[in-house]
Amino acid sequence: MNRFCKFGKLQAIKGEGKTLLDILLKASEELQTEETCFCYIVGMSQEEPDGVYVYEVWEDKAAHENSLKLEPVKELIQEAMPILDFSKSTNYPDLTIYGGKANF
């Protein structure tokens, strides 16, 4: 059951955390019907009002890369770009998921 996982923090410019959160929540809605996306979780820390964490689990790396080519996802990426602070965003290493549980 090895799965591809992306985890990271996207940092919005000061005061735009809620806007970024809303964009990423829209992305999670767009991915609801993607059969190769097993998990797309968006969260925030109360201590970092402009940082948004994203945890994704995909069938494989190609599935993740293909999701970035979907028109609705591309539009949301373009919407987010002006409010991202790349100097404070953090990407952790790609992970291989070997098991676990998630229910919502």
Stockholm file with secondary structure:
# STOCKHOLM 1.0

chainA/1-104         MNRFCKFGKLQAIKGEGKTLLDILLKASEELQTEETCFCYIVGMSQEEPDGVYVYEVWEDKAAHENSLKLEPVKELIQEAMPILDFSKSTNYPDLTIYGGKANF
#=GR chainA/1-104 SS CCEEEEEEEEEBSTTCHHHHHHHHHHHHHHGGGCTTEEEEEEEEETTEEEEEEEEEEESSHHHHHHHTTSHHHHHHHHHHGGGBCTTTCEECCCEEECCCCCCC
#=GC SS_cons         CCEEEEEEEEEBSTTCHHHHHHHHHHHHHHGGGCTTEEEEEEEEETTEEEEEEEEEEESSHHHHHHHTTSHHHHHHHHHHGGGBCTTTCEECCCEEECCCCCCC
//
